[in-house]
Amino acid sequence: MKTKLLLITLTSMLVCSLSSAASAKDAWNSLISEKALKQAAYAFVENDAALPNVLIYGDSISIGYTPRVREQLKGKANVYRLYTNGGDSGSFIQKMTQMHDAMQDKSVKGWWDFEWDVIQVNVGLHDLKYVVEAKLDKVNGKQVNSPQTYRKNLEAIIAYLHELAPNAKLVFASTTPVPDGEPGRHAGDAAKYNKVALRVMKKQPEIV
């Protein structure tokens, strides 16, 4: 009787444990902000094992074009993006690590057990901005990352990605121009930072 009761108890505990286990969608939603939950770019992507996997890492501009890329590659690739605004180059590794730690947790039902086939990266627009107490101010603010720091960060990012996804095709997207009158950035700085980035990328011919 005691043995039967023990088996029933253990079975019940196992069923409860399985039913309460977090799903991949739960893990994804726990990463993103309440505001992001309402944006199409941050929608949970159900993985189709028959398709290649694409990751987009970028700032708000990439948030804007992610849904269109998904539509264009529908049936051709699983298109993911970072769970938040990519920000400056100095935050890249931390954000990527946080995302993979959450989504590759084997206790999560439907955890990311796949590899990346393509990773597109864009960082730069948040490196060249000037801020004071988190507010854009190109007159009184301090620049987030100098061109020299930006270069070092890009080199660290490439090394990190080669370790994280050694078989992935890496694509680097250049930074968009800064318009005149932008409160926290100087027009022309994007071109300067793109030159730095392209010099780094030329040393890595495997990067598109």
Secondary structure, DSSP 8 states (H G I E B T S, - for coil): -HHHHHHHHHHHHHHHHHHHS-BHHHHHHHHS-TTGGGSGGG------TTS-EEEEE-SHHHHHHHHHHHHHTTTT-EEEE-SS---SGGGHHHHHHHHHHHHT-TTSBT---S--SEEEE---TTTS-EEETTEE-TTT-EESS-HHHHHHHHHHHHHHHHHH-TTSEEEE-------TT-TTS-TTHHHHHHHHHHHHHHT-TT--
